[in-house]
Amino acid sequence: MNTAALNGLDLLATAVVVVDDKQAVLYMNPAAENLFEASNTHVSGLTLERLFGDNAVLASAISYAHANNCSYTEHELEFAVNGRLRLNLACTVSPTERGSAAGGTLLEFRQIDQQLRVEREARLLEQSQAHRELIRNLAHEIKNPLGGIRGAAQLLDRELERPALHEYTQVIIKESDRLQSLMDRLLTPHRLPLPGPVNIHEVLERVRSVILAEFPGIIVRRDYDTSMPVLTGDREQLIQVVLNITRNAAQAIKSVGKEGGDNSASGEIRLKTRIARQVTLARRRFRHAVQVEISDNGPGIPEIMRSRVFQPLISGREGGSGLGLTIAHNFVTQHHGAITFESAPGKTCFTLLLPVQDDPRATRNTER
C-alpha cells in the first residue's frame, strides 16, 4: 500500500494493522495503537507471531483470505499482546494485493465487548424513546382530569362548615399538586438542549455545593483532571444529570443510616473526571470524550433492579418517583453521550461519557 493509502487509515475508528508478505507489521493506525497499547514506531517490523504470539486461528484466516482472494472475518479471537494484554476481538482479513498469494494483508480489529456495548446502547435508546412517548401520552391524559379534581376539591373546601373536614380536602389538593408536579417532570425532559461552552468542573462544583447543603455529614471528595477540554452542551441539563445521580447516592447512604438508627448518616461520594480517548458514542467515533465518574460507598443497587434503573417510575427508595435516572439518561442521550454503572454492596459507580466536538478554537478548562 502506498503512503497516501496508509495515511487515510488514520481516520478510521476501527483498529487497523497492515503487514507484509512475511507478516511483519508495516503500519498500525492510531485506533490500533490505542487498542493494543503500543506505538506504530515500536511494533514496525515485528511479526504477528512476535506481537500476538502463536495464534493458529489468525494464521489460518490470513491463509484462507489469500488463497481465495477475498476478505474473511473471524468473529472470536483471543489475543495476548506482548504476553500481557489479553483481548477478545473480531478480525477481518483483507489481501492488499488482489490476485497475489504472497501479497500484504490488512487486518481490521474490533473489540467484541465494544460491539456488544454499542448494540446494548442502541437497544436502550430505542427502549428509552418508547418509554418517553408512552409516559408523555399518559402525562397529558392525566393532567386534565387532575386539574378538575383539584378544582372540585377547592370548591368543596369553601363550602364546608365543619373545620375538621377541611383536613380531608387539603389532602386532596396537596396530593393533586404533587401529582401535577410529577406530570410536569415527566414532560420536562423533552426540551431540546441549548448548546454552549460548558466547563464540566463548574457543573460538578455546583452539584457538590447542593449536596453538601442538603445532606450534612456526607463527604464529597473530588478527583479532577484539570486539563479537561471544554464541552459543548446544555449546562442546566448537565447539572440536572449529575445532581440526579449524586442525590440518589446521598439518599442511599442516608437510608442506611436510618436503618441503623443514625439520622445523620455519614458516607462518601467521589466525583472524578478523566479524558477518554478514541471512544464510540451513538455509533460515532470521537477522538476525545469527557469521562465523569460518580461513585459512593452506599448499599448498592439491588440486583433485581439493575437492568431497569433507567426505566421510568422504577425506584428502590420508599417515596421515590423513579424519574431521576430516567431524566439523566434522556439528557445524556440528547448530548450523544453514554451513561453506564457498576454496583455492588459498598460501591456503586455511574460513569458518564460526553463527546468533545473537535474545535480548534476550544480552550482548556482549569479547576476553580
Order of alpha helices (4+ residues) and beta strands (2+ residues): alpha-beta-beta-alpha-alpha-alpha-alpha-beta-beta-beta-alpha-alpha-beta-alpha-beta-beta-alpha-beta-beta-alpha-beta-beta
